[in-house]
Amino acid sequence: MDKSVDVYFSADIETDGAIPGYNSMLSFALVLAGTFDGSKFERPKDYKISLYKELKPISEEYDQAALEVNGFDRSKLIENGQKPEVAMLEAYDWVQAVSGKGSPVFVAYPLSFDWSWMFWYFSRFCPKGSPFGHSRCFDIKTALSVKLGRSVSNSGRSNLPWRLQSSLSHSHNALDDAIEQAEIFANIFEWRSS
């Protein structure tokens, strides 16, 4: 594999608010979602190549509504969560090891939320920076919009055609959701309209 081969990582995060730095990322998952050499896309045989981390909060500021969605107990994470400095360096090294000589690409649905948090955490806590650079990312929502000829505003999960859906449900567990998203990503990537 060489640098011209994209190595896709489906990413999902759970937070205690909306703003990186002011609020905290509580967990994240990265799942190998496939490769593309410019002509052939290959999905993995399964989604077992993954990384999951739960983090210590970095701020006292949080939104209780966010915690009600993801079910995290901040006091347990303060005590048992991994330090962001350790988690982000381990994530960087893991992405590089899985990518080999390929170019890692961050995949999310929608991209804007997950990317902003992960890029901020990599930039702030990992001495090596982001394994995805500042722009190697893929937005599933935009891809769906282009493939189906829909507006972006009409390309959310609730409008996903059944043939492109995952067999998994959205649980707000970062690992489960990253796997679900990896399936959706591969389904959209491989889908050819008739």
Contact map, one row per residue, 1 for C-alpha under 8 A:
11101000000000000000000000000000000000000000000000000000000000000000000000000000000000000000000000011100000000000000000000000000000000000000000000000000000000000000000000000000000000000000000000
11111000000000000000000000000000000000000000000000000000000000000000000000000000000000000000000000001110000000000000000000000000000000000000000000000000000000000000000000000000000000000000000000
11111100000000000000000000000000000000000000000000000000000000000000000000000000000000000000000000001110000000000000000000000000000000000000000000000000000000000000000000000000000000000000000000
01111100000000000000000000000000000011000000000000000000000000000000000000000000000000000000000000000110000000000000000000000000000000000000000000000000000000000000000000000000000000000000000000
11111110000000000000000000000000001111000000000000000000000000000000000000000000000000000000000000000110000000000000000000000000000000000000000000000000000000000000000000000000000000000000000000
00111111000000000000000000000000001110000000000000000000000000000000000000000000000000000000000000000111100000000000000000000000000000000000000000000000000000000000000000000000000000000000000000
00001111100000000000000000000001111100000000000000000000000000000000000000000000000000000000000000100111100000000000000000000000000000000000000000000000000000000000000000000000000000000000000000
00000111110000000000000000000001111000000000000000000000000000000000000000000000000000000000000000000001111000000000000000000000000000000000000000000000000000000000000000000000000000000000000000
00000011111000000000000000000111110000000000000000000000000000000000000000000000000000000000000000000001111000000000000000000000000000000000000000000000000000000000000000000000000001000000000000
00000001111100000000000000001111100000000000000000000000000000000000000000000000000000000000000000000000011100000000000000000000000000000000000000000000000000000000000000000000011011000000000000
00000000111110000000000000011110000000000000000000000000000000000000000000000000000000000000000000000000011100000100000000000000000000000000000000000000000000000000000000000100010000000000000000
00000000011111000000000000011100000000000000000000000000000000000000000000000000000000000000000000000000000100000100000000000000000000000000000000000000000000000000000000000110110000000000000000
00000000001111100000000011111000000000000000000000000000000000000000000000000000000000000000000000000000000000000100000000000000000000000000000000000000000000000000000000000100000000000000000000
00000000000111110000000011110000000000000000000000000000000000000000010000000000000000000000000000000000000000000000000000000000000000000000000000000000000000000000000000011100000000000000000000
00000000000011111100001111100000000000000000000000000000000000000110010000000000000000000000000000000000000000000000000000000000000000000000000000000000000000000000000000000000000000000000000000
00000000000001111100001111000000000000000000000000000000000001110110000000000000000000000000000000000000000000000000000000000000000000000000000000000000000000000000000000000000000000000000000000
00000000000000111110001100000000000000000000000000000000000001100100000000000000000000000000000000000000000000000000000000000000000000000000000000000000000000000000000000000000000000000000000000
00000000000000111111001000000000000000000000000000000000000000000000000000000000000000000000000000000000000000000000000000000000000000000000000000000000000000000000000000000000000000000000000000
00000000000000001111111100000000000000000000000000000000000000000000000000000000000000000000000000000000000000000000100000000000000000000000000000000000000000000000000000000000000000000000000000
00000000000000000111111110000000000000000000000000000000000000000000000000000000000000000000000000000000000000000001100110000000000000000000000000000000000000000000000000000000000000000000000000
00000000000000000011111100000000000000000000000000000000011000000000000000000000000000000000000000000000000000000000000100000000000000000000000000000000000000000000000000000000000000000000000000
00000000000000000011111100000000000000000000000000000000001010000000000000000000000000000000000000000000000000000000000000000000000000000000000000000000000000000000000000000000000000000000000000
00000000000000111111111110000000000000000000000000000000111111000000000000000000000000000000000000000000000000000000000000000000000000000000000000000000000000000000000000000000000000000000000000
00000000000000111011111111000000000000000000000000000000111011000000000000000000000000000000000000000000000000000000000000000000000000000000000000000000000000000000000000000000000000000000000000
00000000000011110001001111110000000000000000000000000010100000000000000000000000000000000000000000000000000000000000100000000000000000000000000000000000000000000000000000000000000000000000000000
00000000000011110000000111110000000000000000000000000111100000000000000100001000000000000000000000000000000000000000000000000000000000000000000000000000000000000000000000000000000000000000000000
00000000000011100000000011111000000000000000000000011110000000000000000000000000000000000000000000000000000000000000000000000000000000000000000000000000000000000000000000000100000000000000000000
00000000001111000000000011111100000000000000000000011100000000000000000000000000000000000000000000000000000000000000000000000000000000000000000000000000000000000000000000000110000000000000000000
00000000011110000000000000111110000000000000000001111000000000000000000000000000000000000000000000000000000000000000000000000000000000000000000000000000000000000000000000000110010000000000000000
00000000111100000000000000011111000000000000000001110000000000000000000000000000000000000000000000000000000000000000000000000000000000000000000000000000000000000000000000000010010000000000000000
00000000111000000000000000001111100000000000001111100000000000000000000000000000000000000000000000000000000000000000000000000000000000000000000000000000000000000000000000000010011001000000000000
00000011110000000000000000000111110000000001001111000000000000000000000000000000000000000000000000000000000000000000000000000000000000000000000000000000000000000000000000000000000001000000000000
00000011110000000000000000000011111000000011001000000000000000000000000000000000000000000000000000000000000000000000000000000000000000000000000000000000000000000000000000000000000001101100000000
00000011100000000000000000000001111100001111000000000000000000000000000000000000000000000000000000000000000000000000000000000000000000000000000000000000000000000000000000000000000000000100000000
00001111000000000000000000000000111110001110000000000000000000000000000000000000000000000000000000000000000000000000000000000000000000000000000000000000000000000000000000000000000000000000000000
00001110000000000000000000000000011111111100000000000000000000000000000000000000000000000000000000000000000000000000000000000000000000000000000000000000000000000000000000000000000000000000000000
00011100000000000000000000000000001111111000000000000000000000000000000000000000000000000000000000000000000000000000000000000000000000000000000000000000000000000000000000000000000000000000000000
00011000000000000000000000000000000111111000000000000000000000000000000000000000000000000000000000000000000000000000000000000000000000000000000000000000000000000000000000000000000000000000000000
00000000000000000000000000000000000111111000000000000000000000000000000000000000000000000000000000000000000000000000000000000000000000000000000000000000000000000000000000000000000000000000000000
00000000000000000000000000000000000111111100000000000000000000000000000000000000000000000000000000000000000000000000000000000000000000000000000000000000000000000000000000000000000000000000000000
00000000000000000000000000000000011111111110000000000000000000000000000000000000000000000000000000000000000000000000000000000000000000000000000000000000000000000000000000000000000000000000110000
00000000000000000000000000000000011100011111000000000000000000000000000000000000000000000000000000000000000000000000000000000000000000000000000000000000000000000000000000000000000000000000000000
00000000000000000000000000000000111000001111100000000000000000000000000000000000000000000000000000000000000000000000000000000000000000000000000000000000000000000000000000000000000000000100000000
00000000000000000000000000000001110000000111111000000000000000000000000000000000000000000000000000000000000000000000000000000000000000000000000000000000000000000000000000000000000000000000000000
00000000000000000000000000000000000000000011111000000000000000000000000000000000000000000000000000000000000000000000000000000000000000000000000000000000000000000000000000000000000000000000000000
00000000000000000000000000000000000000000001111110000000000000000000000000000000000000000000000000000000000000000000000000000000000000000000000000000000000000000000000000000000000000000000000000
00000000000000000000000000000011100000000001111111000000000000000000000000000000000000000000000000000000000000000000000000000000000000000000000000000000000000000000000000000000001001000000000000
00000000000000000000000000000011000000000000011111000000000000000000000000000000000000000000000000000000000000000000000000000000000000000000000000000000000000000000000000000000000000000000000000
00000000000000000000000000000011000000000000011111100000000000000000000000000000000000000000000000000000000000000000000000000000000000000000000000000000000000000000000000000000000000000000000000
00000000000000000000000000001111000000000000001111110000000000000000000000000000000000000000000000000000000000000000000000000000000000000000000000000000000000000000000000000010000000000000000000
00000000000000000000000000001110000000000000000011111000000000000000000000000000000000000010010000000000000000000000000000000000000000000000000000000000000000000000000000000010000000000000000000
00000000000000000000000000111100000000000000000001111100000000000000000000000000000000000000000000000000000000000000000000000000000000000000000000000000000000000000000000000110000000000000000000
00000000000000000000000000111000000000000000000000111110000000000000000000000000010000100000000000000000000000000000000000000000000000000000000000000000000000000000000000000000000000000000000000
00000000000000000000000001110000000000000000000000011111000000000000000000001000110000000000000000000000000000000000000000000000000000000000000000000000000000000000000000000000000000000000000000
00000000000000000000000011100000000000000000000000001111100000000000000000001000111100100000000000000000000000000000000000000000000000000000000000000000000000000000000000000000000000000000000000
00000000000000000000000001000000000000000000000000000111110000000000000000001111111100000000000000000000000000000000000000000000000000000000000000000000000000000000000000000000000000000000000000
00000000000000000000001111000000000000000000000000000011111100000000000001001100100000000000000000000000000000000000000000000000000000000000000000000000000000000000000000000000000000000000000000
00000000000000000000101100000000000000000000000000000001111100000000000000000000000000000000000000000000000000000000000000000000000000000000000000000000000000000000000000000000000000000000000000
00000000000000000000111100000000000000000000000000000000111111000000000000000000000000000000000000000000000000000000000000000000000000000000000000000000000000000000000000000000000000000000000000
00000000000000000000001000000000000000000000000000000000111111000000000000000000000000000000000000000000000000000000000000000000000000000000000000000000000000000000000000000000000000000000000000
00000000000000000000011100000000000000000000000000000000001111100000000000000000000000000000000000000000000000000000000000000000000000000000000000000000000000000000000000000000000000000000000000
00000000000000011000001100000000000000000000000000000000001111110100000000000000000000000000000000000000000000000000000000000000000000000000000000000000000000000000000000000000000000000000000000
00000000000000011000000000000000000000000000000000000000000011111110000000000000000000000000000000000000000000000000000000000000000000000000000000000000000000000000000000000000000000000000000000
00000000000000010000000000000000000000000000000000000000000001111111000000000000000000000000000000000000000000000000000000000000000000000000000000000000000000000000000000000000000000000000000000
00000000000000000000000000000000000000000000000000000000000000111111100000000000000000000000000000000000000000000000000000000000000000000000000000000000000000000000000000000000000000000000000000
00000000000000111000000000000000000000000000000000000000000001111111110000000000000000000000000000000000000000000000000000000000000000000000000000000000000000000000000000000000000000000000000000
00000000000000110000000000000000000000000000000000000000000000111111111110000000000000000000000000000000000000000000000000000000000000000000000000000000000000000000000000000000000000000000000000
00000000000000000000000000000000000000000000000000000000000000011111111100000000000000000000000000000000000000000000000000000000000000000000000000000000000000000000000000000000000000000000000000
00000000000000000000000000000000000000000000000000000000000000001111111000000000000000000000000000000000000000000000000000000000000000000000000000000000000000000000000000010000000000000000000000
00000000000001100000000000000000000000000000000000000000000000000111111100000000000000000000000000000000000000000000000000000000000000000000000000000000000000000000000000011000000000000000000000
00000000000000000000000000000000000000000000000000000000000000000011111110000000000000000000000000000000000000000000000000000000000000000000000000000000000000000000000000000000000000000000000000
00000000000000000000000001000000000000000000000000000000000000000011011111001000000000000000000000000000000000000000000000000000000000000000000000000000000000000000000000000000000000000000000000
00000000000000000000000000000000000000000000000000000000000000000010001111111000000000000000000000000000000000000000000000000000000000000000000000000000000000000000000000000000000000000000000000
00000000000000000000000000000000000000000000000000000000100000000000000111111100000000000000000000000000000000000000000000000000000000000000000000000000000000000000000000000000000000000000000000
00000000000000000000000000000000000000000000000000000000000000000000000011111110000000000000000000000000000000000000000000000000000000000000000000000000000000000000000000000000000000000000000000
00000000000000000000000000000000000000000000000000000000000000000000000011111111100000000000000000000000000000000000000000000000000000000000000000000000000000000000000000000000000000000000000000
00000000000000000000000001000000000000000000000000000111100000000000000111111111110000000000000000000000000000000000000000000000000000000000000000000000000000000000000000000000000000000000000000
00000000000000000000000000000000000000000000000000000001100000000000000001111111100000000000000000000000000000000000000000000000000000000000000000000000000000000000000000000000000000000000000000
00000000000000000000000000000000000000000000000000000001000000000000000000111111100000000000000000000000000000000000000000000000000000000000000000000000000000000000000000000000000000000000000000
00000000000000000000000000000000000000000000000000000001000000000000000000011111110000000000000000000000000000000000000000000000000000000000000000000000000000000000000000000000000000000000000000
00000000000000000000000000000000000000000000000000000111100000000000000000011111111000000000000000000000000000000000000000000000000000000000000000000000000000000000000000000000000000000000000000
00000000000000000000000000000000000000000000000000001111000000000000000000001001111101100000000000000000000000000000000000000000000000000000000000000000000000000000000000000000000000000000000000
00000000000000000000000000000000000000000000000000000011000000000000000000000000111111100000000000000000000000000000000000000000000000000000000000000000000000000000000000000000000000000000000000
00000000000000000000000000000000000000000000000000000011000000000000000000000000011111110000000000000000000000000000000010001000000000000000000000000000000000000000000000000000000000000000000000
00000000000000000000000000000000000000000000000000000000000000000000000000000000001111111000000000000000000000000000000000001100000000000000000000000000000000000000000000000000000000000000000000
00000000000000000000000000000000000000000000000000000000000000000000000000000000011111111100000000000000000000000000000000000100000000000000000000000000000000000000000000000000000000000000000000
00000000000000000000000000000000000000000000000000001010000000000000000000000000011111111110000000000000000000000000000000000000000000000000000000000000000000000000000000000000000000000000000000
00000000000000000000000000000000000000000000000000000000000000000000000000000000000111111111000000000000000000000000000011001100000000000000000000000000000000000000000000000000000000000000000000
00000000000000000000000000000000000000000000000000000000000000000000000000000000000011111111100000000000000000000000000001001111000000000000000000000000000000000000000000000000000000000000000000
00000000000000000000000000000000000000000000000000000000000000000000000000000000000001111111110000000000000000000000000000000000000000000000000000000000000000000000000000000000000000000000000000
00000000000000000000000000000000000000000000000000100000000000000000000000000000000000111111111000000000000000000000000000000000000000000000000000000000000000000000000000000000000000000000000000
00000000000000000000000000000000000000000000000000000000000000000000000000000000000000011111111100000000000000000000000001000101111000000000000000000000000000000000000000000000000000000000000000
00000000000000000000000000000000000000000000000000000000000000000000000000000000000000001111111110000000000000000000000000000000000000000000000000000000000000000000000000000000000000000000000000
00000000000000000000000000000000000000000000000000100000000000000000000000000000000000000111111111000000000000000000000000000000000000000000000000000000000000000000000000000000000000000000000000
00000000000000000000000000000000000000000000000000000000000000000000000000000000000000000011111111100001000000000000000000000000001000000000000000000000000000000000000000000000000000000000000000
00000000000000000000000000000000000000000000000000000000000000000000000000000000000000000001111111110001000000000000000000000000001000000000000000000000000000000000000000000000000000000000000000
00000000000000000000000000000000000000000000000000000000000000000000000000000000000000000000111111110000000000000000000000000000000000000000000000000000000000000000000000000000000000000000000000
00000000000000000000000000000000000000000000000000000000000000000000000000000000000000000000011111110000000000000000000000000000000000000000000000000000000000000000000000000000000000000000000000
00000010000000000000000000000000000000000000000000000000000000000000000000000000000000000000001111111111000000000000000000000000000000000000000000000000000000000000000000000000000000000000000000
10000000000000000000000000000000000000000000000000000000000000000000000000000000000000000000000111111100000000000000000000000000000000000000000000000000000000000000000000000000000000000000000000
11100000000000000000000000000000000000000000000000000000000000000000000000000000000000000000000000111110000000000000000000000000000000000000000000000000000000000000000000000000000000000000000000
11111110000000000000000000000000000000000000000000000000000000000000000000000000000000000000000000111111000000000000000000000000000000000000000000000000000000000000000000000000000000000000000000
01111110000000000000000000000000000000000000000000000000000000000000000000000000000000000000000000101111100000000000000000000000000100000000000000000000000000000000000000000000000000000000000000
00000111100000000000000000000000000000000000000000000000000000000000000000000000000000000000001100100111110000000000000000000000001100010000000000000000000000000000000000000000000000000000000000
00000111100000000000000000000000000000000000000000000000000000000000000000000000000000000000000000000011111000000000000000000000000100011100000000000000000000000000000000000000000000000000000000
00000001111000000000000000000000000000000000000000000000000000000000000000000000000000000000000000000001111100000010000000000000000100011100000000000000000000000000000000000000000000000000000000
00000001111000000000000000000000000000000000000000000000000000000000000000000000000000000000000000000000111110100000000000000000000000001111000000000000000000000000000000000000000000000000000000
00000000011100000000000000000000000000000000000000000000000000000000000000000000000000000000000000000000011111100110000000000000000000000111000000000000000000000000000000000000000010000000000000
00000000000000000000000000000000000000000000000000000000000000000000000000000000000000000000000000000000001111100000000000000000000000000011100000000000000000000000000000000000000010000000000000
00000000000000000000000000000000000000000000000000000000000000000000000000000000000000000000000000000000000111111100000000000000000000000011100000000000000000000000000000000000000000000000000000
00000000000000000000000000000000000000000000000000000000000000000000000000000000000000000000000000000000001111111110000000000000000000001111100000000000000000000000000000000000000000000000000000
00000000000000000000000000000000000000000000000000000000000000000000000000000000000000000000000000000000000001111111000000000000000000000010000000000000000000000000000000000000000000000000000000
00000000000000000000000000000000000000000000000000000000000000000000000000000000000000000000000000000000000001111111100000000000000000000000000000000000000000000000000000000000000000000000000000
00000000001110000000000000000000000000000000000000000000000000000000000000000000000000000000000000000000000101111111110000000000000000000000000000000000000000000000000000000000000000000000000000
00000000000000000000000000000000000000000000000000000000000000000000000000000000000000000000000000000000010100111111111000000000000000001000000000000000000000000000000000000000000000000000000000
00000000000000000001000000000000000000000000000000000000000000000000000000000000000000000000000000000000000000011111111100000000000000000000000000000000000000000000000000000000000000000000000000
00000000000000000011000010000000000000000000000000000000000000000000000000000000000000000000000000000000000000001111111110000000000000000000000000000000000000000000000000000000000000000000000000
00000000000000000000000000000000000000000000000000000000000000000000000000000000000000000000000000000000000000000111111111000000000000000000000000000000000000000000000000000000000000000000000000
00000000000000000000000000000000000000000000000000000000000000000000000000000000000000000000000000000000000000000011111111100000010001000000000000000000000000000000000000000000000000000000000000
00000000000000000001100000000000000000000000000000000000000000000000000000000000000000000000000000000000000000000001111111110000000000000000000000000000000000000000000000000000000000000000000000
00000000000000000001000000000000000000000000000000000000000000000000000000000000000100010000000000000000000000000000111111111100000000000000000000000000000000000000000000000000000000000000000000
00000000000000000000000000000000000000000000000000000000000000000000000000000000000000011001000000000000000000000000011111111100110000000000000000000000000000000000000000000000000000000000000000
00000000000000000000000000000000000000000000000000000000000000000000000000000000000000000000000000000000000000000000001111111110110000000000000000000000000000000000000000000000000000000000000000
00000000000000000000000000000000000000000000000000000000000000000000000000000000000000000000000000000000000000000000000111111100100000000000000000000000000000000000000000000000000000000000000000
00000000000000000000000000000000000000000000000000000000000000000000000000000000000110011000000000000000000000000000000011111110100000000000000000000000000000000000000000000000000000000000000000
00000000000000000000000000000000000000000000000000000000000000000000000000000000000011011001000000000000000000000000000011111111110000000000000000000000000000000000000000000000000000000000000000
00000000000000000000000000000000000000000000000000000000000000000000000000000000000000001000000000000000000000000000000000101111100000000000000000000000000000000000000000000000000000000000000000
00000000000000000000000000000000000000000000000000000000000000000000000000000000000000001001000000000000000000000000000000000111111000000000000000000000000000000000000000000000000000000000000000
00000000000000000000000000000000000000000000000000000000000000000000000000000000000000000001000000000000000000000000000001111111111010000000000000000000000000000000000000000000000000000000000000
00000000000000000000000000000000000000000000000000000000000000000000000000000000000000000001000000000000000000000000001001100101111111000000000000000000000000000000000000000000000000000000000000
00000000000000000000000000000000000000000000000000000000000000000000000000000000000000000001001100000001000000000000000000000001111110000000000000000000000000000000000000000000000000000000000000
00000000000000000000000000000000000000000000000000000000000000000000000000000000000000000000000000000011110000000000000000000000011111111000000000000000000000000000000000000000000000000000000000
00000000000000000000000000000000000000000000000000000000000000000000000000000000000000000000000000000000000000000000000000000000111111110000000000000000000000000000000000000000000000000000000000
00000000000000000000000000000000000000000000000000000000000000000000000000000000000000000000000000000000000000000000001000000000010111110000000000000000000000000000000000000000000000000000000000
00000000000000000000000000000000000000000000000000000000000000000000000000000000000000000000000000000000000000000000000000000000000111111000000000000000000000000000000000000000000000000000000000
00000000000000000000000000000000000000000000000000000000000000000000000000000000000000000000000000000001110000000000000000000000000111111100000000000000000000000000000000000000000000000000000000
00000000000000000000000000000000000000000000000000000000000000000000000000000000000000000000000000000000111000100010000000000000000100111110000000000000000000000000000000000000000000000000000000
00000000000000000000000000000000000000000000000000000000000000000000000000000000000000000000000000000000111100100000000000000000000000011111000000000000000000000000000000000000000000000000000000
00000000000000000000000000000000000000000000000000000000000000000000000000000000000000000000000000000000001111110000000000000000000000001111111000000000000000000000000000000000000000000000000000
00000000000000000000000000000000000000000000000000000000000000000000000000000000000000000000000000000000001111100000000000000000000000000111111100000000000000000000000000000000000000001000000000
00000000000000000000000000000000000000000000000000000000000000000000000000000000000000000000000000000000000011100000000000000000000000000011111110000001001100000000000000000000000000000000000000
00000000000000000000000000000000000000000000000000000000000000000000000000000000000000000000000000000000000000000000000000000000000000000011111111000001001000000000000000000000000000000000000000
00000000000000000000000000000000000000000000000000000000000000000000000000000000000000000000000000000000000000000000000000000000000000000011111111100000000000000000000000000000000000000001000000
00000000000000000000000000000000000000000000000000000000000000000000000000000000000000000000000000000000000000000000000000000000000000000001111111110100001000000000000000000000000000000001000000
00000000000000000000000000000000000000000000000000000000000000000000000000000000000000000000000000000000000000000000000000000000000000000000111111111111011000000000000000000000000000000000000000
00000000000000000000000000000000000000000000000000000000000000000000000000000000000000000000000000000000000000000000000000000000000000000000011111111100000000000000000000000000000000000000000000
00000000000000000000000000000000000000000000000000000000000000000000000000000000000000000000000000000000000000000000000000000000000000000000001111111100000000000000000000000000000000000001000010
00000000000000000000000000000000000000000000000000000000000000000000000000000000000000000000000000000000000000000000000000000000000000000000000111111100000000000000000000000000000000000000000000
00000000000000000000000000000000000000000000000000000000000000000000000000000000000000000000000000000000000000000000000000000000000000000000000011111110000000000000000000000000000000000000000000
00000000000000000000000000000000000000000000000000000000000000000000000000000000000000000000000000000000000000000000000000000000000000000000000111111111011000000000000000000000000000000000000000
00000000000000000000000000000000000000000000000000000000000000000000000000000000000000000000000000000000000000000000000000000000000000000000000010001111111000000000000000000000000000000000000000
00000000000000000000000000000000000000000000000000000000000000000000000000000000000000000000000000000000000000000000000000000000000000000000110010000111111100000000000000000000000000000000000000
00000000000000000000000000000000000000000000000000000000000000000000000000000000000000000000000000000000000000000000000000000000000000000000000000000011111100000000000000000000000000000000000000
00000000000000000000000000000000000000000000000000000000000000000000000000000000000000000000000000000000000000000000000000000000000000000000000010000111111100100000000000000000000000000000000000
00000000000000000000000000000000000000000000000000000000000000000000000000000000000000000000000000000000000000000000000000000000000000000000110110000111111111110000000000000000000000000000000000
00000000000000000000000000000000000000000000000000000000000000000000000000000000000000000000000000000000000000000000000000000000000000000000100000000001111111110000000000000000000000000000000000
00000000000000000000000000000000000000000000000000000000000000000000000000000000000000000000000000000000000000000000000000000000000000000000000000000000001111110000000000000000000000000000000000
00000000000000000000000000000000000000000000000000000000000000000000000000000000000000000000000000000000000000000000000000000000000000000000000000000000001111110000000000000000000000000000000000
00000000000000000000000000000000000000000000000000000000000000000000000000000000000000000000000000000000000000000000000000000000000000000000000000000000011111111000000000000000000000000000000000
00000000000000000000000000000000000000000000000000000000000000000000000000000000000000000000000000000000000000000000000000000000000000000000000000000000001111111101100000000000000000000000000000
00000000000000000000000000000000000000000000000000000000000000000000000000000000000000000000000000000000000000000000000000000000000000000000000000000000000000111111100000000000000000000000000000
00000000000000000000000000000000000000000000000000000000000000000000000000000000000000000000000000000000000000000000000000000000000000000000000000000000000000011111100000000000000000000000000000
00000000000000000000000000000000000000000000000000000000000000000000000000000000000000000000000000000000000000000000000000000000000000000000000000000000000000001111100000000000000000000010000000
00000000000000000000000000000000000000000000000000000000000000000000000000000000000000000000000000000000000000000000000000000000000000000000000000000000000000011111110000000000000000010011001000
00000000000000000000000000000000000000000000000000000000000000000000000000000000000000000000000000000000000000000000000000000000000000000000000000000000000000011111111000000000000000110010000000
00000000000000000000000000000000000000000000000000000000000000000000000000000000000000000000000000000000000000000000000000000000000000000000000000000000000000000001111110000000000110110000000000
00000000000000000000000000000000000000000000000000000000000000000000000000000000000000000000000000000000000000000000000000000000000000000000000000000000000000000000111110000000000100000000000000
00000000000000000000000000000000000000000000000000000000000000000000000000000000000000000000000000000000000000000000000000000000000000000000000000000000000000000000011111000001000100000000000000
00000000000000000000000000000000000000000000000000000000000000000000000000000000000000000000000000000000000000000000000000000000000000000000000000000000000000000000011111100000100100000000000000
00000000000000000000000000000000000000000000000000000000000000000000000000000000000000000000000000000000000000000000000000000000000000000000000000000000000000000000000111111001100100000000000000
00000000000000000000000000000000000000000000000000000000000000000000000000000000000000000000000000000000000000000000000000000000000000000000000000000000000000000000000011111001100000000000000000
00000000000001000000000000000000000000000000000000000000000000000000110000000000000000000000000000000000000000000000000000000000000000000000000000000000000000000000000001111101100000000000000000
00000000000001000000000000000000000000000000000000000000000000000000010000000000000000000000000000000000000000000000000000000000000000000000000000000000000000000000000001111111100000000000000000
00000000001111000000000000111000000000000000000000010000000000000000000000000000000000000000000000000000000000000000000000000000000000000000000000000000000000000000000000011111110000000000000000
00000000000100000000000000011110000000000000000001110000000000000000000000000000000000000000000000000000000000000000000000000000000000000000000000000000000000000000000000001111111000000000000000
00000000000000000000000000000000000000000000000000000000000000000000000000000000000000000000000000000000000000000000000000000000000000000000000000000000000000000000000101111111111100000000000000
00000000000100000000000000000000000000000000000000000000000000000000000000000000000000000000000000000000000000000000000000000000000000000000000000000000000000000000000011111111111110000000000000
00000000011100000000000000001110000000000000000000000000000000000000000000000000000000000000000000000000000000000000000000000000000000000000000000000000000000000000000000000111111111000000000000
00000000010000000000000000000010000000000000001000000000000000000000000000000000000000000000000000000000000000000000000000000000000000000000000000000000000000000000000000000011111111100000000000
00000000000000000000000000000000000000000000000000000000000000000000000000000000000000000000000000000000000000000000000000000000000000000000000000000000000000000000011111000001111111110000000000
00000000010000000000000000000000000000000000000000000000000000000000000000000000000000000000000000000000000110000000000000000000000000000000000000000000000000000000010000000000111111111000000000
00000000110000000000000000000011100000000000001000000000000000000000000000000000000000000000000000000000000000000000000000000000000000000000000000000000000000000000000000000000011111111100000000
00000000000000000000000000000000100000000000000000000000000000000000000000000000000000000000000000000000000000000000000000000000000000000000000000000000000000000000110000000000001111111110000000
00000000000000000000000000000000000000000000000000000000000000000000000000000000000000000000000000000000000000000000000000000000000000000000000000000000000000000001110000000000000111111111000000
00000000000000000000000000000000100000000000000000000000000000000000000000000000000000000000000000000000000000000000000000000000000000000001000000000000000000000000000000000000000011111111100000
00000000000000000000000000000000110000000010000000000000000000000000000000000000000000000000000000000000000000000000000000000000000000000000000000000000000000000000000000000000000001111111110000
00000000000000000000000000000000000000000000000000000000000000000000000000000000000000000000000000000000000000000000000000000000000000000000000000000000000000000011100000000000000000111111111000
00000000000000000000000000000000000000000000000000000000000000000000000000000000000000000000000000000000000000000000000000000000000000000000001100100000000000000001000000000000000000011111111000
00000000000000000000000000000000000000001000000000000000000000000000000000000000000000000000000000000000000000000000000000000000000000000000000000000000000000000000000000000000000000001111111000
00000000000000000000000000000000000000001000000000000000000000000000000000000000000000000000000000000000000000000000000000000000000000000000000000000000000000000000000000000000000000000111111100
00000000000000000000000000000000000000000000000000000000000000000000000000000000000000000000000000000000000000000000000000000000000000000000000000000000000000000001000000000000000000000011111110
00000000000000000000000000000000000000000000000000000000000000000000000000000000000000000000000000000000000000000000000000000000000000000000000000000000000000000000000000000000000000000000011111
00000000000000000000000000000000000000000000000000000000000000000000000000000000000000000000000000000000000000000000000000000000000000000000000000100000000000000000000000000000000000000000001111
00000000000000000000000000000000000000000000000000000000000000000000000000000000000000000000000000000000000000000000000000000000000000000000000000000000000000000000000000000000000000000000000111
